[in-house]
């Protein structure tokens, strides 16, 4: 899982602007599900949970395979850089490592 925080410039209301662009089909590569709580990409598997915080957007990226999360991250960062450079101030990315698999011990053979 990847966690991301998108910090908006003061007074820009980036969360509302992005959701409006998705709903009006101005951003055709993204779609909203579950009444706007989930954001999905048209090509890449997985989804993003977005939550509006004061002056920022908190985002969690989930994909069926942990190795595919980078595609959604790349798509979101590219969209922000291309479409909303005036509204977005910074992006903070936090990489959450998947839990380690337990080490399996070999059984000894009985004699």
C-alpha positions in Angstrom: 0.0 0.0 0.0 1.2 3.5 -0.8 0.0 6.5 1.2 0.1 9.9 -0.3 -0.7 13.4 0.9 -1.5 16.1 -1.7 -1.1 19.6 -0.2 -3.1 22.3 -2.0 -2.2 26.0 -2.2 -4.3 28.2 0.2 -7.9 28.7 -1.0 -7.7 26.5 -4.0 -10.1 23.7 -2.9 -8.2 21.1 -5.0 -10.3 18.1 -3.7 -13.5 19.7 -5.0 -11.9 20.8 -8.2 -10.6 17.3 -9.1 -13.9 15.6 -8.2 -15.8 18.1 -10.4 -13.4 17.5 -13.3 -13.9 13.7 -13.0 -17.7 13.9 -12.8 -17.9 16.3 -15.8 -15.8 13.9 -17.8 -13.0 16.6 -18.1 -10.7 14.0 -16.7 -11.6 10.9 -18.6 -8.9 8.6 -17.3 -10.3 8.6 -13.8 -13.7 7.6 -12.5 -15.4 7.9 -9.1 -17.0 5.0 -7.3 -18.9 4.6 -4.0 -20.2 8.2 -4.0 -16.8 9.7 -4.6 -15.0 7.9 -1.9 -13.0 5.7 -4.3 -11.1 6.9 -7.4 -10.2 4.3 -10.1 -8.2 4.5 -13.2 -9.5 3.3 -16.5 -6.4 1.2 -17.4 -4.7 0.3 -14.2 -6.1 -2.2 -11.7 -6.8 -1.1 -8.1 -8.3 2.0 -6.5 -7.5 5.0 -4.4 -9.3 6.1 -1.2 -9.4 9.9 -1.0 -10.2 11.8 2.1 -10.4 15.6 2.3 -8.4 17.1 5.2 -7.9 20.8 5.9 -5.8 22.0 3.0 -4.8 18.5 1.8 -6.0 15.3 0.3 -5.1 12.1 2.1 -4.9 9.2 -0.3 -4.3 5.5 0.0 -3.4 3.5 -3.1 -4.5 -0.2 -3.2 -3.8 -2.6 -6.0 -4.5 -6.4 -6.3 -0.8 -7.0 -6.6 1.6 -4.8 -4.5 3.9 -4.5 -7.4 1.2 -2.7 -9.5 0.6 0.3 -7.1 3.3 2.4 -8.8 1.1 2.7 -11.9 -1.7 4.4 -10.0 0.8 6.6 -8.2 2.4 7.6 -11.5 -1.0 8.4 -13.1 -2.0 10.6 -10.2 1.2 12.5 -10.0 1.2 13.0 -13.8 -2.4 14.2 -13.7 -1.6 16.8 -11.0 1.5 18.0 -12.7 -0.2 18.3 -16.1 -3.7 19.6 -15.1 -3.4 21.2 -11.7 0.1 22.8 -11.2 -1.4 26.0 -9.8 -3.6 24.3 -7.3 -1.2 21.6 -5.9 1.7 22.8 -3.8 3.4 19.5 -2.8 3.0 15.8 -2.8 4.2 13.6 0.0 4.6 9.8 -0.6 4.9 7.2 2.1 5.7 3.6 1.1 4.2 1.0 3.3 6.1 -2.3 3.1 3.9 -5.5 2.8 4.1 -7.8 5.8 6.8 -10.3 5.7 5.9 -13.9 5.1 6.8 -16.2 8.0 9.8 -18.4 7.6 8.9 -22.0 7.1 10.9 -24.5 9.0 11.9 -27.8 7.4 10.6 -30.9 9.2 13.0 -33.5 10.1 12.5 -36.9 8.8 11.7 -39.7 11.2 14.0 -42.7 11.2 
